Amino acid sequence: MTVVTTKPAPKKAKPKRQPKYHVVLWNDDDHTYEYVILMMHELFGHPVEKGFQIAKTVDADGRAICLTTTKEHAELKRDQIHAYGKDELIARCRGSMSSTIEPEC
């Protein structure tokens, strides 16, 4: 008599997912809705409607999440916001808007 034993199939390991981070835009009084809408389109590829929603949210709540992505990509987008430049429609504007990244909960 021949005894055949089989080993259980090895479990496939689930690929580890990188933690996600929010890119947060902070409100100030030195940037127009037009500036935010244009910046969201140029840096994030957001359509005008999404840019307007972000502008409204940052104005009403003091902050808005622009994107949720990997840490490295979030850092890049934060830095691009900081380098975007001043709002030419407001004379007192001296530079870009503020942005931070934070872990997604």
C-alpha positions in Angstrom: 0.0 0.0 0.0 1.3 3.4 -0.9 0.6 6.4 1.3 0.6 9.8 -0.3 0.7 12.8 1.9 0.2 16.3 0.6 1.4 19.5 2.1 -1.1 22.3 2.3 -0.6 24.9 -0.3 1.4 27.8 1.0 -0.6 30.9 1.8 0.0 33.7 -0.5 1.2 36.7 1.4 -0.8 39.8 0.8 1.3 42.6 -0.5 1.9 45.3 2.1 0.3 48.5 1.3 2.1 51.8 1.9 0.5 54.1 4.4 -1.5 56.9 2.9 -1.0 60.6 3.6 -3.3 63.6 3.1 -2.0 66.8 1.4 -3.6 69.6 3.5 -4.0 73.1 2.2 -4.3 75.8 4.8 -6.4 79.0 4.5 -5.2 82.5 4.6 -6.6 85.9 3.4 -3.9 86.5 0.7 -5.2 84.1 -2.0 -8.3 84.2 -4.2 -10.6 81.4 -5.2 -9.2 81.8 -8.7 -5.7 81.2 -7.4 -6.7 78.0 -5.6 -8.7 76.7 -8.6 -5.9 77.3 -11.0 -3.3 75.8 -8.6 -5.4 72.7 -8.0 -5.8 72.2 -11.8 -2.1 72.8 -12.6 -0.6 70.8 -9.7 -3.1 68.0 -9.2 -5.0 67.9 -12.4 -8.3 68.6 -10.6 -11.1 69.9 -12.8 -12.4 73.4 -12.2 -15.4 72.1 -10.2 -13.1 70.1 -7.8 -10.8 73.1 -7.4 -13.8 75.3 -6.5 -14.9 72.8 -3.9 -11.4 72.8 -2.4 -11.4 76.6 -2.4 -14.8 76.7 -0.7 -13.7 74.1 1.9 -10.4 75.8 2.8 -12.2 79.2 3.1 -15.0 77.8 5.3 -13.1 75.3 7.4 -9.6 76.7 7.4 -8.1 73.6 5.7 -8.9 71.3 2.9 -7.5 67.9 1.8 -6.3 68.2 -1.8 -5.1 64.6 -2.3 -4.5 61.3 -0.4 -1.5 59.4 -1.6 1.9 57.8 -0.6 4.2 59.7 1.7 6.7 60.5 -1.0 4.1 61.8 -3.5 2.4 63.8 -0.7 5.7 65.5 0.1 6.2 66.3 -3.5 2.8 67.9 -3.8 3.2 69.8 -0.6 6.5 71.2 -1.9 4.9 72.1 -5.2 2.2 74.1 -3.4 4.9 75.9 -1.4 6.8 76.8 -4.7 3.7 77.8 -6.6 4.2 81.5 -6.1 2.1 84.5 -5.1 -1.4 85.4 -6.1 -1.1 88.2 -8.7 -4.7 89.3 -8.1 -4.0 90.4 -4.5 -1.3 93.1 -4.1 -0.5 92.3 -0.5 0.2 88.6 -1.3 3.8 87.8 -0.7 4.0 84.1 -1.6 2.5 80.7 -1.9 -0.2 79.1 0.3 0.7 76.8 3.2 0.4 73.1 3.0 1.3 70.1 5.2 1.0 66.4 5.1 -0.6 64.1 7.7 -1.2 60.4 7.9 -4.5 59.1 6.9 -6.4 57.7 9.9 
